[in-house]
Amino acid sequence: MLNVRTYMADSGLVSIGGTSATAALYLATSSTQTLTIAKVKVSVEGVSSPAPPSNGSVFFALCVVTGTVGGGASVTPTQIAGPALAAQTTWTSGSTALTGLTQSTEVWPFTVPFTAGASWADDHENTGLEFPVPISGKYAVYFTAASGAGSGCSARVCVWFAE
């Protein structure tokens, strides 16, 4: 019998309001807990005014971060399988601006078209490509819009993980 707990953390809608890197989802493991990321899905959920150029894109990256997180909105991961226990990792959404973080090493990059409904998911479960997050690890998924960001533009990040 497998004794692993799996979860999904969802950033909710995060505004694409400019062309600078924006933290969409932050995670921090405790000094006694690790986790393994099995899947990352990124998407552009809404695009309105002004409409971005037809060749526009949004770049997403999972990065190591330093600093102390401020702001943001608390995220409660949804448990998918395993013995019932709340996730032991701290997750914070950029749906309210995240502050105090410095973006460092990029460990997972992907670009999607700047079009409503555009998405990409990397599934690593049982492939040997799962991404291990060490104890006391701090990471954030950032996005950067190349151009055309305005009101009504939003992104979402979902991460499936095991503890």
Secondary structure, DSSP 8 states (H G I E B T S, - for coil): -----EEEEE---EE--SSS-EEEEEEE--TT--EEEEEEEEEEEE--BS---TT-EEEEEEEEEEEEEEEEEEE--EEEESSS----SEEEEEEEEEEEEEEEEEEEEEEEESSTT-EEEEE-TTTT--EEE-TT-EEEEEEEE-S---BT-EEEEEEEEE-
